[in-house]
Amino acid sequence: MNIQSTLILCLMLIGACTFSNKKANKKEQQTSVSTGEYDADDFRTLSPKQEKEIKKFILLFKKNETEEIVKRISYPLVRDFPIPAIQNEVEMNTYFDEVFDESLKTEIAKSTPSDWSQVGWRGIMLNQGVVWLSDDATTITGINYRSKKSDERYSKLIEAQKAAVHTSIAEFKRPIFSSITASYMIRIDETTEGVFRYVSWKAGQKQSEKPELVLNKGSVEYSGSGGNCVYIFRSGKYIYRVFRNIMGEGYDKAVTLSVEKEGMVILKEDGDLLSESF
């Protein structure tokens, strides 16, 4: 399986790290690339071969060749959390119309190679990143778009999470991710725009139980252009850092929890992403 990031989310990253209507761990999950702003040096001229492949993609959407499009997607295809990633062609056939509504299909079908841009290592994006292709332009690696059906499903899943977690943490804008380390289960939510919350339980507990620790007013920092980011929370002499690692870039685990006290690391544990942990 080839590795393309991004979610992120991540900008892309907003991401790996976060997602939106038009806004990323390729091992258990593929990373979606975000639509953030890029430096001029990120952009490269498409090669004749890339343009040729892009024209083939456009033609598939003009002819509505669903079967062939499904074959040209890199799985798992990450979606806005908590919508589950699409794992294979069978699942893609089930959710095809939810992912590719008429608006998105039309945007792709009416595009020309000039609407697609090579963005460094990330791949090739359509317009501001609504669709991402692999470097050779043969495979869809990310879709940063949420159709009306997807949006309805997204909202229902968030409401379900709010109903399932402990009442003390039931208010949030959107979930970012949950992870299990050797000692803890942690959860990161965005409470208001750009403001994050850290919640942790001892390993083995459920998110419906009262949390062991809740830290508010966290922030996020992005590391380079690879899609990695870190969520930072402070509590007195302690600093909690939760790293969202892009799989395949030197990381074996998707998440790393690091706790510092007065500048000294007193805890560091890697963790896996959890799709459901209630």
C-alpha positions in Angstrom: 0.0 0.0 0.0 1.5 3.4 -1.0 1.7 6.1 1.6 0.2 9.5 1.0 -0.8 11.9 3.6 -2.5 13.5 4.9 -5.4 13.1 6.6 -4.3 14.9 7.6 -6.9 15.2 9.8 -4.3 17.4 9.0 -3.9 21.4 6.9 -4.4 19.0 5.8 -3.8 19.2 8.4 -6.8 20.2 9.8 -6.8 16.7 9.3 -4.4 14.5 10.1 -5.4 16.2 12.5 -8.8 17.7 11.6 -11.4 17.6 8.9 -14.2 19.8 7.4 -16.8 19.7 4.5 -14.0 20.4 2.1 -11.1 19.7 4.0 -5.3 11.7 7.1 -2.0 6.9 9.0 -1.8 4.6 6.3 -1.3 1.4 8.1 -4.5 1.0 10.0 -5.8 4.2 8.5 -4.7 6.4 5.6 -3.9 10.0 6.3 -6.0 12.6 4.5 -4.2 15.6 3.2 -5.5 18.9 4.2 -6.3 22.0 2.2 -4.2 24.4 4.2 -2.0 27.0 2.7 1.3 26.0 1.1 4.5 27.7 0.2 5.2 28.5 -3.4 8.0 26.0 -3.3 5.5 23.2 -2.6 4.0 23.5 -6.1 5.4 21.8 -9.1 4.5 21.7 -12.7 2.6 18.6 -13.8 4.4 16.3 -16.2 2.9 15.3 -19.5 2.4 11.8 -18.0 0.5 13.2 -15.0 -1.7 15.3 -17.2 -2.5 12.3 -19.3 -3.5 10.3 -16.2 -5.6 13.2 -14.9 -7.5 13.3 -18.2 -8.3 9.6 -17.8 -9.7 10.3 -14.3 -11.8 13.2 -15.6 -13.2 11.0 -18.4 -14.2 8.3 -15.9 -16.3 10.8 -14.0 -17.8 12.3 -17.2 -18.9 8.8 -18.2 -19.8 7.9 -14.6 -17.7 4.8 -14.7 -18.3 3.9 -11.1 -16.8 0.4 -11.2 -13.5 1.7 -12.6 -13.4 4.7 -10.2 -13.8 2.3 -7.2 -10.8 0.3 -8.4 -8.7 3.5 -8.5 -9.1 4.4 -4.9 -6.4 3.7 -2.3 -7.9 1.9 0.7 -8.6 2.5 3.5 -10.1 5.8 2.5 -10.2 8.0 5.6 -13.3 10.1 6.2 -14.2 12.8 8.6 -14.0 11.2 12.1 -16.1 9.7 13.5 -17.3 8.5 10.1 -15.4 5.2 9.7 -12.8 4.8 7.0 -13.9 2.9 3.9 -11.8 -0.3 3.9 -12.1 -1.8 0.5 -13.9 -1.8 -2.9 -17.0 -3.6 -1.5 -17.5 -0.9 1.1 -16.8 1.8 -1.5 -19.6 0.4 -3.7 -22.0 0.7 -0.7 -21.0 4.3 0.1 -20.1 5.5 -3.4 -23.1 7.9 -3.8 -22.5 9.2 -0.3 -18.9 10.0 -1.0 -19.3 11.1 -4.6 -22.5 13.1 -4.8 -23.6 14.9 -7.9 -21.8 18.1 -6.9 -18.4 16.4 -6.4 -18.7 14.3 -9.5 -19.6 17.4 -11.6 -16.6 19.3 -10.1 -14.3 16.5 -11.2 -15.9 15.9 -14.5 -15.8 19.6 -15.5 -12.2 20.1 -14.4 -9.2 20.3 -16.7 -5.5 19.4 -15.9 -5.0 23.2 -15.2 -7.3 22.8 -12.1 -5.0 20.1 -10.7 -1.7 20.9 -8.9 1.3 18.9 -7.8 1.9 19.9 -4.1 5.3 18.6 -3.1 5.3 15.0 -1.7 1.6 15.2 -0.8 0.4 14.3 -4.3 -1.8 16.1 -6.7 -4.9 18.1 -5.6 -8.0 19.3 -7.4 -8.6 23.0 -6.8 -8.1 23.7 -3.1 -7.7 20.1 -2.2 -11.2 18.7 -2.6 -9.7 15.5 -4.1 -6.1 14.2 -3.9 -4.3 11.8 -6.3 -1.1 9.9 -5.9 2.1 11.3 -7.4 1.6 9.3 -10.6 -2.0 10.5 -10.8 -3.4 7.0 -11.0 -5.0 6.6 -7.6 -7.4 8.7 -5.4 -5.7 9.0 -2.0 -7.9 11.5 -0.2 -11.3 13.2 -0.5 -11.7 16.4 1.6 -15.4 16.9 0.9 -18.6 16.0 2.8 -21.8 15.5 0.9 -25.2 16.2 2.4 -25.6 12.5 3.1 -22.2 12.3 4.7 -22.9 15.5 6.7 -26.1 14.0 8.1 -24.3 10.8 9.1 -21.4 12.8 10.6 -23.9 14.8 12.8 -25.7 11.7 13.9 -22.4 10.0 14.9 -21.3 13.0 16.9 -24.6 13.1 18.7 -24.2 9.4 19.5 -20.8 10.1 21.0 -22.2 12.9 23.1 -24.8 10.6 24.4 -22.3 7.8 25.1 -19.5 9.6 26.9 -19.7 10.7 30.6 -22.0 13.6 31.1 -19.1 15.9 32.3 -17.5 15.8 28.8 -20.6 15.6 26.6 -20.3 19.1 25.2 -17.9 19.6 22.4 -17.8 20.8 18.8 -16.3 17.7 17.3 -14.2 14.7 18.3 -10.6 14.6 17.0 -9.5 11.1 18.0 -9.3 8.6 20.9 -6.3 6.5 21.6 -5.2 3.7 24.0 -1.7 3.6 25.4 -0.2 1.1 27.9 -1.6 3.0 30.9 -4.3 5.3 29.6 -7.2 5.8 27.3 -7.1 9.4 26.0 -9.6 11.5 24.0 -9.0 14.8 22.2 -12.0 17.0 21.3 -12.3 20.4 19.8 -14.5 22.3 22.2 -14.7 25.6 20.2 -13.0 26.7 17.1 -9.2 26.0 17.5 -9.5 25.2 21.2 -9.0 21.6 22.4 -9.7 19.4 25.4 -7.7 16.4 26.8 -9.6 13.7 28.6 -8.0 10.6 30.1 -9.1 7.4 31.8 -7.0 4.5 33.2 -6.6 1.7 30.7 -9.5 -0.7 30.8 -12.1 2.0 31.6 -14.8 3.2 29.3 -15.5 6.7 28.1 -18.9 6.5 29.8 -17.1 6.5 33.1 -16.0 9.6 35.0 -12.6 10.7 33.5 -9.5 10.6 35.6 -8.3 13.9 34.2 -9.7 16.7 32.0 -7.6 19.5 30.7 -9.2 22.4 28.7 -7.9 25.3 26.6 -5.4 23.2 24.6 -3.8 24.2 21.4 -2.4 22.4 18.3 0.9 22.9 16.6 1.8 21.4 13.2 5.2 19.9 12.5 6.5 20.7 9.0 4.4 19.8 6.0 4.1 16.1 6.7 0.8 16.1 8.5 2.2 15.5 12.0 0.8 17.7 14.8 0.9 17.9 18.5 -1.9 18.9 20.9 -0.6 20.8 23.9 -2.3 21.1 27.4 -1.0 22.7 30.6 -1.8 22.0 34.2 0.3 23.8 36.7 3.9 22.5 36.5 2.8 19.8 34.0 2.7 19.9 30.2 0.8 17.2 28.3 1.7 16.7 24.7 -0.3 14.4 22.5 1.5 13.8 19.2 -0.6 12.7 16.2 1.9 10.8 14.1 1.6 10.0 10.4 2.1 6.3 9.9 4.9 5.3 7.5 7.1 8.4 8.3 9.3 6.8 10.9 6.4 6.1 13.3 5.1 2.7 14.4 2.2 4.2 16.4 -0.4 6.8 15.5 -0.3 8.6 18.8 2.4 9.5 21.4 1.5 10.8 24.8 4.3 12.8 26.6 4.0 14.3 30.0 6.5 16.8 31.3 7.1 18.3 34.7 9.2 21.4 35.0 10.9 20.6 31.7 11.6 16.9 32.4 9.7 14.1 30.6 8.1 11.9 33.3 5.9 9.8 31.0 6.0 8.8 27.4 3.8 6.2 25.8 2.8 5.3 22.3 -0.8 4.4 21.4 -3.1 3.2 18.7 -6.2 5.0 17.4 -9.5 3.8 18.5 -12.5 3.9 16.2 -14.9 3.3 19.1 -14.2 3.1 22.8 -17.4 3.7 24.7 
